[in-house]
Amino acid sequence: MSRTTTLMPTITHVALTVTDLAASEAWYTQLLGAPPVLDEDTGPFRHIVYAVGGSLLGLHGFTALHDSKPFDERRPGLDHVAFGCSDRDELVAWAARLDELGITHGAIVDAGYGSGLSFRDPDNIALELFAPPA
């Protein structure tokens, strides 16, 4: 008897390369409201890691970058990172928090598949807060 197994991995972490690790650490610590859980110099790069829900968000600082052009989601690679919210009300609360932190953001956009609130980090990396449909 043959048994078919469907493999479905989970996302354990996302790592973002940043131009100024100290500035990004301060920004993400303020945004997330919690300190990093790891700060390690690996040799080729230093990384700072945050626990976000059941995943990890890493910031990588290399001593030598290939270039320092701002992030652009229209180049191949990362488009954006989305953080989950329980519902639209939580998105409204996050919009207020972003305002308090002085972080520019778009309006909450509602679609059939959920609602999102977009903003950018100091390197222009596209970030989103996302809630499932009601």
C-alpha positions as CSV (number, residue, x, y, z in Angstrom):
1,M,0.0,0.0,0.0
2,S,1.4,3.4,-1.0
3,R,1.1,6.4,1.2
4,T,1.5,9.9,-0.1
5,T,2.7,12.6,2.2
6,T,2.4,16.2,1.5
7,L,5.3,18.3,2.8
8,M,4.4,21.8,3.9
9,P,7.2,23.7,5.6
10,T,6.6,26.7,7.9
11,I,8.6,29.9,7.8
12,T,10.9,30.0,10.8
13,H,12.6,33.3,10.2
14,V,13.2,36.1,7.8
15,A,16.5,38.0,7.7
16,L,16.8,41.5,6.3
17,T,20.1,43.1,5.3
18,V,20.3,46.7,6.5
19,T,22.7,49.6,5.9
20,D,22.9,50.8,9.5
21,L,22.5,48.0,12.0
22,A,22.4,50.3,15.1
23,A,19.7,52.6,13.6
24,S,17.7,49.6,12.4
25,E,18.0,47.9,15.8
26,A,16.7,51.0,17.6
27,W,13.8,51.4,15.0
28,Y,12.7,47.7,15.2
29,T,13.0,47.6,19.0
30,Q,10.7,50.7,19.2
31,L,8.3,49.3,16.6
32,L,8.1,45.8,18.2
33,G,8.2,47.0,21.8
34,A,10.7,44.3,22.8
35,P,14.4,43.9,22.7
36,P,16.2,41.4,20.4
37,V,16.6,37.8,21.6
38,L,20.0,37.4,19.9
39,D,22.9,39.7,19.0
40,E,25.7,37.8,17.4
41,D,28.8,38.6,15.3
42,T,29.3,35.7,12.9
43,G,32.4,37.1,11.2
44,P,31.0,38.0,7.8
45,F,28.0,39.8,9.4
46,R,26.5,40.7,12.7
47,H,22.9,39.8,13.2
48,I,20.2,41.0,15.6
49,V,17.2,38.8,15.9
50,Y,13.7,39.4,17.3
51,A,11.0,36.9,18.3
52,V,7.8,37.8,16.4
53,G,5.0,35.4,17.2
54,G,6.2,32.0,16.4
55,S,8.9,33.2,13.9
56,L,12.1,35.2,14.1
57,L,13.0,38.4,12.3
58,G,16.7,39.0,11.8
59,L,18.6,42.1,10.9
60,H,21.9,41.5,9.2
61,G,24.7,44.1,9.1
62,F,27.6,43.4,6.8
63,T,30.9,45.2,7.1
64,A,30.9,45.6,3.3
65,L,27.7,45.9,1.3
66,H,27.7,45.5,-2.5
67,D,25.8,48.7,-2.7
68,S,23.7,51.0,-0.5
69,K,20.8,51.7,-2.8
70,P,17.5,51.9,-1.0
71,F,15.3,48.8,-1.0
72,D,13.1,48.5,-4.1
73,E,10.5,45.7,-4.2
74,R,10.6,45.9,-8.0
75,R,14.0,44.3,-8.0
76,P,14.1,40.5,-7.8
77,G,14.1,39.2,-4.3
78,L,12.0,40.3,-1.4
79,D,8.8,42.2,-2.0
80,H,7.7,42.9,1.6
81,V,7.4,41.3,5.0
82,A,3.9,41.1,6.6
83,F,3.2,40.8,10.3
84,G,-0.1,39.2,11.3
85,C,-2.9,40.9,13.2
86,S,-5.9,39.1,14.7
87,D,-8.5,41.4,13.1
88,R,-9.1,44.8,11.5
89,D,-9.5,46.5,14.9
90,E,-5.9,45.5,15.7
91,L,-4.9,47.2,12.4
92,V,-6.6,50.4,13.6
93,A,-4.7,50.2,16.9
94,W,-1.4,49.6,14.9
95,A,-2.1,52.7,12.8
96,A,-2.4,54.7,16.0
97,R,0.8,53.2,17.3
98,L,2.7,54.0,14.1
99,D,1.4,57.6,14.4
100,E,2.7,57.8,18.0
101,L,6.1,56.5,16.8
102,G,6.2,59.0,13.9
103,I,6.3,56.3,11.3
104,T,4.7,57.2,8.0
105,H,2.1,54.7,6.8
106,G,-0.6,54.3,4.2
107,A,-4.3,53.9,4.9
108,I,-5.8,50.5,5.9
109,V,-6.7,48.8,2.6
110,D,-9.5,46.3,2.7
111,A,-9.8,43.5,0.2
112,G,-11.7,40.2,0.0
113,Y,-8.7,38.2,1.3
114,G,-8.0,40.6,4.2
115,S,-6.9,44.1,5.3
116,G,-3.5,45.5,5.2
117,L,-1.6,48.5,6.5
118,S,1.7,49.3,4.7
119,F,4.8,51.2,5.9
120,R,8.6,51.2,5.5
121,D,11.6,50.8,7.7
122,P,14.7,53.0,7.6
123,D,16.1,51.2,4.6
124,N,12.8,51.6,2.7
125,I,12.0,47.9,3.2
126,A,8.3,47.4,2.6
127,L,6.5,46.2,5.7
128,E,2.8,45.4,6.2
129,L,0.5,44.6,9.1
130,F,-2.2,42.2,7.8
131,A,-5.5,40.9,9.2
132,P,-7.6,38.1,7.8
133,P,-11.1,39.0,6.4
134,A,-13.8,39.4,9.0
